[in-house]
Amino acid sequence: MNLRPITVRLAGQTYELTTANGIFSPERIDTGTRVLLDHVPAAPPGGQFLDLGCGWGPVALTLALESPHATVWAVDVNTRALDVVRMNAQKLGLSNVNPVTPDDVPDDIRFTTIWSNPPIRIGKDELHNILTRWLPRLEPGSDAWLVVQRNLGSDSLHRWIEATMPELKTTRAAISKGYRVLRSHRPARTAD
């Protein structure tokens, strides 16, 4: 693995971290991820968090830094990316990051929040399969935040989530630099 140093700003601080070839956006925090990090509200203080498609870890590390009492599941199919997330979490002294493949997340875990710059370029069917697997695992009263480039189908994805998962209230939370930040909210259960 060809490792390289990277200087990035996460959770209001500058850090020296590591990336590698063969991982999404190894030179910098990509524009979509930066838009996501700049436009989501503060993460809850604790719970089970999911970074879906974590890459080298800018979202997972931000979540872990901002919410040290949370457990952050950094999920990716790229094991090289998971190794780099593990390295970066260790470098930052974060013991609350779990870099794992999708099948290593226990089925009974429900998420307090999901933050993702999802892998749009894998194709619509595969993307839909991923979102259908993970978005229904939001706890009541919780949000998923997805960033999608407008010209890569953010509006059609928004409509698809509304049609496929009507239990989630999906809205466009922000627009910046050609990206849309979508918020999918699972309403809290109401007492009878």
N, C-alpha and C positions, 0 to 999 in steps of 0.2 A: 504494500500500500504506500503510495507516494504522498506522505503527509506534508502539509504546509501551514505556516503560521498565518493567523488572521487577527486583525484588531477590529473589534466590533463594540458597538454601544448597545447594552441590554439592561433593562430595568433602571435606566438613568445613570449607569456607570460604564466606563470603558474597560474592556477585558482583552487580554491576549489569549486567543483560543487556537484550535487546530481544525483544519479541514483536510480534505483529501480528494484526489482525482476520482472520478466515477461516482461522485455524490452530487446531488442537485445544488447548483450555485456555489461552487467551492471558493470563488474569489471574494464574495461579499454576501451580505444579507440581500437577497433579491428584492425587487421593488414590491411585489405582491406581499411578501412576508413583512416588509417594513410598513406597508399600508395597514396590514392587519394589526401589527403591534402598536401602531400609532393611533388606531381608531377603536380598539376594544376598551371597555371600561375595566377597571381593576378586577383581577381575578378574585374569587371568593377566598377567605382566609384559610380554608382547609377543605378536605374532601378528596375525591378521586378525579383527577384531571386527565384528559386525553389530548395529546398532540398527534394528529393523524397525518402520516407522511412526514415524519420529523426531519429527514435529511440529517445534516450535521448538528442540528439541535437548537437553533435560535429561539424557537417558540417554546420548546420544552424547558430550556434553561431559564428563559424569562419567567415562565410560570413558577418554576422551582425557586427562583430568587425572590419573586414577589410574594409567594405563599409557602414559606418554609414548612408549614404544618400539613401541606397537601402531599398526596402521592401523585406523581406525574408519570403517566404511561406514555413513553416516547415510542410510537409505533411506526415501523417501516418494514418493507419487504427486503430492503438492501442491508445485508448484514455488515457491510463495510461502514455504512452510515451509522448503524447501531454501535459499532466499535468506537467510532469517533465521538458520538454523543456520550458514551461511557467515559472516554478520556476527558472530554470537556467538563462533565459533571464532577469528576474526580479533581480536576484542576481547580474548580471553583469551590470544592469542599461540600458539594451537594450530595446528600445521601438519600434524597427523596425523589430521584429520577430513576425510572425503570425502563431502559432501552430494550424493547422486545419486538419480536415478529407478531403479526396479528393473532396467530394461533396460540401465543403464549399469554394472552390476557385472559384470566379466568372468566368464564361465561356469566357468572353471577354478579360481576362488578357493574355498577351503574355509575354514571359520571356526573359530577357536579358542574363541570363545564367541558366543552370540546372546543379547541382552537385548531384551525387547519387551513393551510394553503394546499388544497387537495391536488392530487396529480391529474390535472385535467387532460393532459396529452396522452393518457393511456387509452382514451376512447370512452365514448358516452356509456356504453353498456357496462364496462368494467367500473367506471366511476360510480354509476348508479348502484352496482352491486356493493361497492365499498360503503357508500352512504346509507344504503338500506340496512347494512350490517351494524353500523355504529350509531347513527342518529337516534334510533329508537331506544338506545341504552341511556339516554339522558334521564336524570332523576326529575321528578316533578318540581317545577319552579326553577328549572335550570335552562341554560342557553348553550347553543352551539354557534360558533362564529366561524364563517368560511369566507375566504377572500378569493375572488375569481375575476380574471380579466374580462372586461366587457366584451371585447371582440373574440373571446374564446367561449362565449356562451353563458355569461352570468345570468342574463335575464331568462333564458330558457331553463337553466338549472333551477332558478328561483321558482318558476312555474311548475317544474317537475316535482320539486320537494313539496310544494303546496298540494299538488294533485295526489302524490303517492303517500304522503304522510300528513293527512289533514289534522292529526292530533297535535302537530307542531304549528305554531303560528310563525310564519316566515316573513320577514320584512327586510328591506334594504336599509341598513344602518348607516352606511357611509359610501361616498363616491370620492375617489382620489386617484389621480395619475392613470386614468383608464381602467381602474379596478373598482369592483363593488365589494363591499363587506356585507354579507348576508347574516342575519341573526335568525336562528330557528329556536323558538322558545317553547318549552313544554310547560303549560300552565300547571300551577300547584293544584293538588286535589282539593276539592271543596268538601267541607263537612256536610253530611246529610242532615 
